[in-house]
Structures are given as structure tokens and as C-alpha cells.
Amino acid sequence: MVVGRYYRQVLTELLHEFSGSNPGKAALEARVSTLVDDGEYPWLAFTTDVARASEQIAHSSLVAAGRRIVGASKPEFERWGFDSAEAILTDLDAPFGATIIDPPEHERMMTAKYEPGYALLCVGAVHPAGLVEGYLRGIVEMYGGTVSDLVCHAVQMEGHAMHLIELRWSTPVRVGTRTRVASGPHIRRVA
């Protein structure tokens, strides 16, 4: 199930990225008008609507939409006790679990590995890669950090399509009266 507030927020942001007249846009706008913020809606309906909207939007526009969704949600993240990008990225499933209720295990957003400045994330491929990239960039940026590298690998895990995402970022750190940039460990890729 998906909380109506989140369902509406995602579809509304995706609809902002549509250009010109589009027959699919009217159907999605009609769907948005029926959503009640405190309602709970089927996971399959949500993922189907997001897929329909996303297939008509450029990757860069999906990233922009994801950034806006996360940026607008900062008060909710803070109300849930998240006060830094690190707090969110150490357990990505926790904040998304507040808006997405019991999705199939292979469609969750999960942190597989975390180190300061580096996270390896597993995300079900039902989530458009550009939108997820926007979420991750937005999480880092809303707390003043900078993404230095983000690589999304399309993989199969236990028979399911997944995004395996490597994220590296740096965050400003206050030291006395000066600010310096802290970054995660340098990780070399081996082919």
C-alpha cells in the first residue's frame, strides 16, 4: 500500500515534467484528483501510474522531479527523526517505509552497505532509475552535501530486476569557525 500524500506528490511532480498535450496526462491528472492524503492505495496501482508517467519523461527530468520530491519532504524527514543525509542513507528503507507500506521485498529501497561518504543501495527496478537518482541526490543536497559519484547498475537478484546503486558524497563539516568538506573513502573500481 502507498500513502495517498506520497502517491499524489510523486504523480504531481512527474506531471510537471510532461510537455505539450499528452493523452496520458489527463488520465494521470484524473487519478491525482481522486487521491486522499491519508488514504492508502494499492502498490500495483502506484507503480503502474509511476511507470506510465516516467516512460514519457527524460532521465534528467526524472532526476529533477526526484530532487523536488525529497526537498519538499524535509520537514517530514526531520519529524521522523532524520537530521542528516547519513541518518537516512544508513537505512534507506526506514523513511520510505513510512510512505510505502509492505511492498514486495524485491521492490523495496534498502541500504546494502554504508560507510561515511559511501552507500551501496538495492532498489527494486519497479522504481524508475532517474527518479531514484533524484531522491538520492536530493537527500544528500538537502543537508548541504554534494554527490561526487552515482552509478546505477541494472542487475538480477534472486530472479528479480533491481537497481544496484553506488553513491559517493561529501558533506560540509564545521570545524571551529571554518567549514571544510569531508568525503568518504576513495573506492577504486576493478573491472
C-alpha positions, 0 to 999 in steps of 0.5 A: 500500500502507498500513502495517498500524500506520497502517491499524489506528490510523486504523480504531481511532480512527474506531471510537471515534467510532461510537455505539450498535450499528452493523452496520458496526462489527463488520465494521470491528472484524473487519478491525482484528483481522486487521491486522499492524503491519508488514504492508502492505495494499492502498490500495483496501482502506484507503480503502474501510474509511476511507470506510465508517467516516467516512460514519457519523461527524460532521465534528467527530468526524472532526476529533477522531479526526484530532487523536488520530491525529497526537498519538499519532504524535509520537514517530514524527514526531520519529524521522523527523526532524520537530521542528516543525509547519513541518518537516512542513507544508513537505512534507506528503507526506514523513511520510505517505509513510512510512505510505502507500506509492505511492498514486495521485498524485491521492490523495496529501497534498502541500504546494502552497505554504508560507510561515511561518504559511501552507500551501496543501495538495492532498489527494486527496478519497479522504481524508475532509475532517474527518479531514484537518482533524484531522491538520492541526490536530493537527500544528500543536497538537502543537508548541504552535501554534494554527490561526487559519484552515482552509478546505477547498475541494472542487475538480477537478484534472486530472479528479480530486476533491481537497481544496484546503486553506488553513491559517493558524497561529501558533506560540509563539516564545521570545524571551529569557525571554518567549514571544510568538506569531508568525503568518504573513502576513495573506492577504486573500481576493478573491472 
